[in-house]
Amino acid sequence: MFAWPSSIRVRLTLWYAILLGLPLAVFAIISYVAFSRALVSGTDRFIGEALGAFTRELGAERRAGLPVDDAMRMTVAEVRFRELHIMIIDSTGRVVARGDFSSDTIGNVPDERLRQVARSIVSDAGPRSTRLKAADGEHLVRVQALAVDGHRYLLAGRYPLREAERMMSGVRRMFFIAIPLLILVAATSGYFLADRSLAPVASMAAHAADITASNLHERLPVSGGDELVRLARVINDLLDRLETSFEQQRRFMADASHELRTPTAIVRTEADVTLSRSSRTNEEYRASVVIMQDAARRLTRIVDDLFLLARADSGHLVIQQAPLYLEDVVDDAARGVRHLADRRDVKVALTNVVEAQVVGDADLLGRLVLNLLDNAIKHSPQGATVEVGMTRRNGECDVAVVDAGPGIPEAARARVFERFFQVDDARVRHDDTQTSGAGLGLAIARRIAEVHGGRVELVESRAGRTEFRFTVPVHTAS
């Protein structure tokens, strides 16, 4: 079984050769057949014209008063054409007259065979022609009826096809030489063109092989035809996304290490200080344990948040899908942050609540709303009110959380959903909070919204008003 080569250059070369060779072969066959038929047809016309001239000359001899047989023999002897053998046969099959040519000008075809062929192919429909094989090659025989004085005869003309065969042999030799040469030229040209066309691909492959995680900033050269330019741009866009992803991963690891280092350092330092003295009071031990407990809780929240984000990014976040009422989730979240709001002298008010049945995970959706409320409370001044409102429109439900804080600087608005990003890092890190306080709350809220087919957006941010909006599709009972 033929194995198709794996090299694109060789494949293109074979396709060039096949696509040129097949039309050439078809053209050669058609041309050969047409030329061969033209030669035989021309020979047949020549024999027909010669037999017509013979018939006219025979009529002249008969008008001169010669007997029929004598007139026929006289006409055969006088009317001669080069390499044309003429024979006249009567109705009984007797050869009345035949051409007398030397052996070097006529083929070695016995008169009996020629007579049989003539009698077998002639009909009242008109002249008939056929090919007859002999020792010296093929001959073309044309037979037609001849009527003289009411008697019926057969007039046969035989002409060798040596010249036609010689010409066709030359044509075959020309095709056998020219076609392979043309295919060879096409294959060579095809390989050269394929090599030139694929040279940019080879250069791109070599350049891409040199790109590693340490030099992701490098890009492939954009050159060649439109297709190669488009391919290079697609690969460069992929490298851009990879570089961005790698950079985010590096920043994520650095930020995670930084955030985890703070509570672990607190626990270690507090333990070292506590154990450095031989004796301490119960109150002092209790105060140290409380400090370590707070640090451990913060550490646990950070680890839990990181684990949730990691599962969401990998597509392994398990969602307990079930119909639920979003207003209940919002109300529970508002109740859950009231003790935090009271400590900061901030009120949480549900300004508008509508019925909205959705399909999702109640725990995750509750965490989403809780993160938005926690973020609003942390940035609200004392005595302010965090407003929570719900609206339904176009098959979706919006949950808006509005605080009266100082607003988010315009330069930082595009990064508020990035992991570990904090507008006021020094203040937020030490605030009492329901979330980790490591800048993961909004990032987690957005990922939870995405896995539920929704979204979280920063709608507005200015001094005295910042609004985050969570949108989720409303479940329609079928």
Secondary structure, 3 states (H helix, E strand, C coil): CCCCCCCHHHHHHHHHHHHHHHHHHHHHHHHHHHHHHHHHHHHHHHHHHHHHHHHHHHHHHHHCCCCHHHHHHHHHHHCCCCCCEEEEECCCCCEEEECCCCCCCCCCCCHHHHHHHHHHHCECCECEEEEEEECCEEEEEEEEEEEECCEEEEEEEEEECHHHHHHHHHHHHHHHHHHHHHHHHHHHHHHHHHHHHHHHHHHHHHHHHCCCHHHCCCCCCCCCCHHHHHHHHHHHHHHHHHHHHHHHHHHHHHHHHHHHHHHHHHHHHHHHHHHHCCCCCHHHHHHHHHHHHHHHHHHHHHHHHHHHHHHHHHCCCCCCCEEEEHHHHHHHHHHHCHHHHHHCCCEEEEEECCCCEEEECHHHHHHHHHHHHHHHHHCCCCCCEEEEEEEEECCEEEEEEEECCCCCCHHHHHHCCCCCCCCCHHHHCCCCCCCCCCCCHHHHHHHHHHHCCCEEEEEEEECCEEEEEEEEECCCCC
